[in-house]
């Protein structure tokens, strides 16, 4: 399972290239509606997972619960996107911005975002019903953000 998570992370992160500010390749997530982006730190190798059983467990748990959360979110009209890596660009219809997970955060997390709204970040494992409830609460209460055009 760990090898699958690592392989999936490496393949997906290389499939979404974009130029960052310093010329580095940074993945881009395009957002047109309320969405939840599941992100996770991509370990450098299997030996990293073997040396850190907590990291391996966190990645396994997130993939397991995310597989159940995706259909719940999508059935509710909420986008469910995968993002290997803890740094990426969010492209909204009128705005583009960079997200980077806090360095002291857990290995996994979720970014809840909608065009024109300030994002909300949830770190660590979330059960499917908790994630759906958080996305719905965000949709009801998130304040509008001013676009700087």
CORDA-V547667 format. One record per residue. N is the residue number from 0. RES is the residue in one letter. PHI is phi in radians with two decimals (999 if undefined). PSI is psi as a letter, one per 20 degrees, with the letter a starting at -180 (999 if undefined). D_CENTER is the distance of its C-alpha to the mean C-alpha in whole Angstrom. Layout:
# CORDA-V547667
((N,RES,PHI,PSI,D_CENTER) (N,RES,PHI,PSI,D_CENTER))
This chain:
# CORDA-V547667
((0,X,999,g,20) (1,X,-1.07,h,19) (2,X,-1.14,h,20) (3,X,-1.15,g,18) (4,X,-1.06,g,15) (5,X,-1.10,g,16) (6,X,-1.10,g,17) (7,X,-1.05,g,14) (8,X,-1.07,g,12) (9,X,-1.16,g,15) (10,X,-1.17,g,16) (11,X,-1.19,h,12) (12,X,-1.18,h,12) (13,X,-1.43,i,15) (14,X,-1.48,i,15) (15,X,-2.14,l,13) (16,X,-1.35,q,16) (17,X,-2.78,q,17) (18,X,-1.40,p,19) (19,X,-1.51,a,18) (20,X,-1.11,h,20) (21,X,-1.79,j,22) (22,X,1.49,i,22) (23,X,-1.32,q,19) (24,X,-1.36,p,17) (25,X,-2.20,p,14) (26,X,-1.11,q,11) (27,X,-2.11,p,11) (28,X,-1.94,p,9) (29,X,-1.62,p,12) (30,X,-2.05,p,12) (31,X,-2.15,i,15) (32,X,-2.70,r,15) (33,X,-0.93,p,13) (34,X,-2.52,q,10) (35,X,-2.04,p,7) (36,X,-1.90,o,3) (37,X,-1.47,p,3) (38,X,-2.23,q,3) (39,X,-2.68,q,7) (40,X,-1.24,p,10) (41,X,-1.61,o,12) (42,X,-1.16,q,15) (43,X,-1.20,h,18) (44,X,-2.86,r,20) (45,X,-1.08,h,22) (46,X,-1.14,h,24) (47,X,-1.14,g,21) (48,X,-1.14,g,20) (49,X,-1.16,h,24) (50,X,-1.39,i,24) (51,X,-2.25,n,22) (52,X,-1.10,h,22) (53,X,-1.16,g,19) (54,X,-1.11,g,16) (55,X,-1.04,g,17) (56,X,-1.14,g,18) (57,X,-1.09,g,14) (58,X,-1.17,g,13) (59,X,-1.08,g,15) (60,X,-1.07,g,15) (61,X,-1.09,g,11) (62,X,-1.09,h,12) (63,X,-1.11,g,15) (64,X,-1.27,h,14) (65,X,-1.13,h,11) (66,X,-1.06,h,13) (67,X,-1.48,h,15) (68,X,-1.30,h,13) (69,X,-0.90,g,12) (70,X,-1.13,h,16) (71,X,-1.10,g,16) (72,X,-1.12,g,14) (73,X,-1.10,h,15) (74,X,-1.16,h,19) (75,X,-1.65,j,18) (76,X,1.41,j,17) (77,X,-1.86,p,14) (78,X,-1.14,q,11) (79,X,-2.26,o,9) (80,X,-2.10,q,7) (81,X,-1.71,p,6) (82,X,-2.48,n,5) (83,X,-1.14,p,7) (84,X,1.79,q,8) (85,X,-1.85,j,8) (86,X,-2.46,p,9) (87,X,-2.82,r,9) (88,X,-1.82,p,11) (89,X,-1.85,p,10) (90,X,-1.86,o,14) (91,X,-1.64,r,15) (92,X,-0.99,h,19) (93,X,-2.10,j,20) (94,X,-2.70,q,18) (95,X,-2.28,p,16) (96,X,-2.58,r,14) (97,X,-1.81,p,12) (98,X,-1.96,p,10) (99,X,-2.39,p,10) (100,X,-1.10,q,9) (101,X,-1.04,p,13) (102,X,-1.05,h,15) (103,X,-1.61,j,16) (104,X,-1.41,r,13) (105,X,-1.21,r,13) (106,X,-1.35,i,11) (107,X,-2.29,q,8) (108,X,-3.05,a,6) (109,X,-2.44,p,5) (110,X,-1.91,o,5) (111,X,-1.75,p,8) (112,X,-2.59,q,10) (113,X,-2.54,q,13) (114,X,-0.94,p,16) (115,X,1.40,j,18) (116,X,-2.14,q,17) (117,X,-1.20,p,15) (118,X,-1.32,r,12) (119,X,-2.20,p,11) (120,X,-1.97,p,9) (121,X,-2.09,p,9) (122,X,-1.79,q,10) (123,X,1.29,a,11) (124,X,-1.14,q,12) (125,X,-2.25,p,12) (126,X,-1.27,q,15) (127,X,-0.93,g,15) (128,X,-1.20,h,17) (129,X,-1.18,g,16) (130,X,-1.17,g,12) (131,X,-1.10,g,14) (132,X,-1.09,g,17) (133,X,-1.13,g,14) (134,X,-1.16,g,13) (135,X,-1.15,g,17) (136,X,-1.11,g,18) (137,X,-1.05,g,16) (138,X,-1.07,h,17) (139,X,-1.38,h,21) (140,X,-2.13,i,21) (141,X,-1.14,p,18) (142,X,-1.25,q,21) (143,X,-1.22,q,21) (144,X,-1.88,q,20) (145,X,-1.30,p,23) (146,X,-1.43,p,22) (147,X,-1.79,n,24) (148,X,-1.73,999,26))
